[in-house]
């Protein structure tokens, strides 16, 4: 087990990629804090991990609530004495171009996709500095390096995540802390619902993927989780400030 005795926090871990990330980190020996605003989803993810022989606990909170985030992370540190891994995954996709996206939606996208990542990393950093090591993975998106049609709020936030990741990596490498960005492409989860609405239905999105993605299909959450495991483990011990794109080849087409 390559993460034995480590403590990890995964936000947005109640479903989708976050769920798969939490599961694979637990499989490799870490105790995983499943952070999600949906209590049922968080508890279900914990039950799945424990059924597979792993160790986990639920942390129910809204990551955009600074006080709840601070209190929740402090409680993890108080119970376990360490936080070795943070996967900032909680996020939202908000559709619309400059004129049609709601201002509220733009602000929500920024608060959840960027500011919450910033706050979570800020909160774990003192413990990681004291330990002289740590790994943070911030989830961006292939939309963080591409133009994404009529998705200004989402692409703006995901580009910002990459810039923030590189800044964190440069500032904290001297403390033995690595920070990298994960950029998934099309993964078949309910997260795509806003884009499906914008495209005019699932069939249109599937046709788009067949046309634009060289591998011609959605990725799976398990495929993305394997990359998360690489980034949070010592397998990537000489890697920081990088952007790992897993998109079926879309960015080369």
C-alpha positions as CSV (number, residue, x, y, z in Angstrom):
1,X,0.0,0.0,0.0
2,X,1.7,3.2,-1.2
3,X,-0.3,5.6,1.0
4,X,-0.2,3.6,4.3
5,X,-0.8,5.7,7.4
6,X,-1.5,8.9,5.5
7,X,-4.5,11.1,6.1
8,X,-6.3,12.5,3.0
9,X,-9.1,14.9,2.5
10,X,-11.1,14.7,-0.8
11,X,-13.7,17.4,-1.4
12,X,-16.7,16.6,-3.5
13,X,-16.1,13.0,-2.7
14,X,-19.7,11.9,-2.5
15,X,-20.0,11.2,-6.2
16,X,-18.3,11.0,-9.6
17,X,-14.5,11.6,-9.8
18,X,-14.3,12.6,-6.2
19,X,-15.9,9.4,-5.0
20,X,-13.5,7.3,-7.2
21,X,-10.5,9.4,-6.0
22,X,-11.4,8.8,-2.3
23,X,-11.9,5.1,-3.0
24,X,-8.5,4.6,-4.7
25,X,-6.6,6.6,-2.1
26,X,-8.2,4.5,0.7
27,X,-7.4,1.3,-1.2
28,X,-3.8,2.3,-1.0
29,X,-3.8,2.6,2.8
30,X,-4.7,6.2,3.6
31,X,-7.5,7.2,5.9
32,X,-9.8,9.3,3.8
33,X,-12.0,12.2,4.9
34,X,-14.9,12.2,2.5
35,X,-16.0,15.9,2.3
36,X,-19.3,16.7,0.6
37,X,-22.3,18.9,1.3
38,X,-24.6,16.0,0.7
39,X,-24.7,13.9,3.9
40,X,-26.2,10.8,2.4
41,X,-23.7,10.8,-0.5
42,X,-20.8,11.3,1.9
43,X,-22.0,8.5,4.2
44,X,-22.6,6.2,1.2
45,X,-19.0,6.8,-0.1
46,X,-17.6,6.0,3.4
47,X,-19.7,2.8,3.5
48,X,-18.3,1.8,0.1
49,X,-14.7,2.4,1.2
50,X,-15.2,0.5,4.4
51,X,-16.9,-2.4,2.6
52,X,-13.7,-2.6,0.5
53,X,-11.5,-2.8,3.6
54,X,-10.5,0.8,3.7
55,X,-10.7,3.5,6.4
56,X,-12.8,6.7,5.9
57,X,-15.0,9.2,7.7
58,X,-17.6,11.7,6.4
59,X,-17.2,15.5,6.7
60,X,-20.4,17.2,5.7
61,X,-19.9,20.8,4.8
62,X,-20.3,23.4,2.0
63,X,-16.7,24.2,0.9
64,X,-17.8,27.8,0.1
65,X,-18.6,28.3,3.8
66,X,-15.2,29.5,5.2
67,X,-16.2,28.9,8.8
68,X,-17.5,25.4,8.2
69,X,-14.4,24.6,6.1
70,X,-12.0,25.9,8.8
71,X,-13.8,24.1,11.6
72,X,-14.1,20.9,9.6
73,X,-10.4,20.8,8.7
74,X,-9.3,21.7,12.2
75,X,-11.4,18.8,13.5
76,X,-9.6,16.4,11.1
77,X,-6.2,17.7,12.3
78,X,-7.2,17.4,15.9
79,X,-8.3,13.8,15.6
80,X,-5.5,12.6,13.4
81,X,-2.6,14.9,14.0
82,X,-1.8,15.3,10.3
83,X,-3.1,16.0,6.9
84,X,-0.9,14.6,4.2
85,X,-3.1,14.8,1.1
86,X,-5.7,17.2,-0.2
87,X,-7.6,16.6,-3.4
88,X,-9.6,19.8,-4.1
89,X,-12.4,18.4,-6.3
90,X,-15.7,20.0,-5.4
91,X,-16.8,22.1,-8.3
92,X,-19.7,23.2,-10.6
93,X,-20.3,23.6,-14.3
94,X,-22.3,26.7,-15.2
95,X,-23.3,27.2,-18.8
96,X,-23.7,30.4,-20.8
97,X,-21.7,33.0,-22.8
98,X,-20.8,36.5,-21.7
99,X,-24.4,37.8,-22.2
100,X,-26.4,34.8,-21.1
101,X,-24.6,33.4,-18.0
102,X,-26.2,34.7,-14.8
103,X,-23.9,36.9,-12.7
104,X,-24.9,34.7,-9.8
105,X,-23.8,31.7,-11.7
106,X,-20.5,33.3,-12.6
107,X,-19.9,34.1,-8.9
108,X,-20.9,30.7,-7.8
109,X,-18.5,29.1,-10.3
110,X,-15.6,31.3,-9.0
111,X,-16.4,30.7,-5.4
112,X,-16.7,26.9,-5.7
113,X,-14.1,26.2,-8.5
114,X,-11.4,28.6,-7.4
115,X,-11.9,30.3,-4.0
116,X,-12.8,27.1,-2.2
117,X,-9.7,25.4,-3.6
118,X,-7.7,28.4,-2.3
119,X,-9.2,28.3,1.1
120,X,-8.8,24.5,1.6
121,X,-5.2,24.6,0.5
122,X,-4.6,27.6,2.8
123,X,-6.0,25.6,5.7
124,X,-3.9,22.5,5.3
125,X,-0.7,24.3,4.5
126,X,0.5,24.9,8.1
127,X,0.2,21.2,8.9
128,X,2.0,20.2,5.7
129,X,4.8,22.7,6.3
130,X,5.2,21.4,9.9
131,X,5.5,17.9,8.5
132,X,7.9,18.9,5.7
133,X,5.8,17.2,3.1
134,X,2.4,17.1,1.5
135,X,0.6,16.6,-1.8
136,X,-2.2,18.8,-3.1
137,X,-4.2,18.1,-6.3
138,X,-6.5,20.8,-7.6
139,X,-9.1,19.7,-10.1
140,X,-9.1,22.0,-13.1
141,X,-10.4,20.6,-16.5
142,X,-9.5,20.3,-20.1
143,X,-11.6,23.5,-20.2
144,X,-8.8,25.1,-18.3
145,X,-6.5,24.9,-21.3
146,X,-9.1,25.0,-24.2
147,X,-11.8,27.3,-25.4
148,X,-15.1,25.7,-24.3
149,X,-18.1,26.9,-26.3
150,X,-20.4,29.3,-24.4
151,X,-19.0,28.3,-21.0
152,X,-17.3,31.6,-19.9
153,X,-17.8,31.1,-16.1
154,X,-16.5,27.5,-16.2
155,X,-13.5,28.1,-18.4
156,X,-12.5,31.3,-16.6
157,X,-12.5,29.4,-13.2
158,X,-10.7,26.4,-14.6
159,X,-8.0,28.5,-16.2
160,X,-7.6,30.3,-12.9
161,X,-7.1,27.0,-11.0
162,X,-4.1,26.2,-13.2
163,X,-2.5,29.6,-12.6
164,X,-3.2,29.2,-8.8
165,X,-1.7,25.7,-8.8
166,X,1.5,26.8,-10.4
167,X,1.8,29.7,-8.0
168,X,1.3,27.4,-5.0
169,X,3.8,24.9,-6.3
170,X,6.5,27.5,-6.8
171,X,5.9,29.1,-3.4
172,X,5.8,25.9,-1.3
173,X,8.2,23.4,-3.0
174,X,10.9,24.5,-0.5
175,X,8.8,23.0,2.2
176,X,8.5,19.6,0.5
177,X,4.9,20.3,-0.6
178,X,3.9,19.4,-4.1
179,X,0.9,20.9,-5.9
180,X,-0.4,19.8,-9.2
181,X,-3.5,20.3,-11.3
182,X,-5.7,17.5,-12.7
183,X,-7.5,18.2,-16.0
184,X,-10.1,15.6,-16.9
185,X,-11.8,15.7,-20.2
186,X,-15.2,14.2,-20.8
187,X,-16.1,11.8,-18.0
188,X,-19.6,10.3,-17.9
189,X,-21.1,11.8,-14.7
190,X,-24.1,14.1,-13.9
191,X,-21.6,16.9,-13.7
192,X,-22.1,17.2,-17.5
193,X,-25.8,18.1,-17.2
194,X,-25.3,21.8,-17.9
195,X,-23.4,21.1,-21.1
196,X,-25.9,18.5,-22.1
197,X,-28.6,21.1,-21.8
198,X,-26.6,23.6,-23.8
199,X,-25.8,21.0,-26.5
200,X,-29.5,20.1,-26.8
201,X,-29.4,16.6,-25.4
202,X,-27.2,13.7,-24.5
203,X,-27.1,12.3,-28.1
204,X,-25.7,15.6,-29.3
205,X,-23.0,15.5,-26.7
206,X,-22.1,11.9,-27.5
207,X,-21.8,12.9,-31.2
208,X,-19.6,15.8,-30.3
209,X,-17.3,13.5,-28.3
210,X,-17.1,11.0,-31.2
211,X,-16.1,13.8,-33.5
212,X,-13.8,15.8,-31.2
213,X,-12.1,13.2,-29.0
214,X,-9.6,10.9,-30.8
215,X,-10.4,8.0,-28.5
216,X,-14.0,8.6,-29.4
217,X,-15.6,8.0,-25.9
218,X,-16.2,9.2,-22.4
219,X,-13.5,8.5,-19.8
220,X,-14.4,6.7,-16.7
221,X,-14.1,7.9,-13.1
222,X,-11.8,5.0,-12.4
223,X,-9.5,6.1,-15.2
224,X,-9.2,9.6,-13.7
225,X,-8.8,8.2,-10.2
226,X,-5.6,6.3,-11.3
227,X,-4.1,9.7,-12.2
228,X,-5.1,11.1,-8.9
229,X,-3.3,8.3,-7.1
230,X,-0.2,9.0,-9.1
231,X,-0.3,12.7,-8.2
232,X,-0.8,12.2,-4.5
233,X,1.7,9.4,-4.0
234,X,5.4,9.2,-4.1
235,X,5.2,7.9,-7.6
236,X,5.2,11.6,-8.6
237,X,7.7,12.7,-6.0
238,X,9.7,14.9,-8.4
239,X,6.6,16.5,-10.0
240,X,5.1,19.8,-8.9
241,X,3.4,22.7,-10.6
242,X,2.3,20.5,-13.5
243,X,-0.9,20.1,-15.4
244,X,-1.9,16.5,-16.0
245,X,-4.5,16.3,-18.9
246,X,-6.5,13.1,-19.2
247,X,-8.9,13.8,-22.1
248,X,-8.8,11.0,-24.6
249,X,-6.6,13.1,-26.8
250,X,-9.0,16.0,-27.3
251,X,-6.4,18.7,-26.7
252,X,-4.2,17.3,-29.5
253,X,-7.0,17.4,-32.1
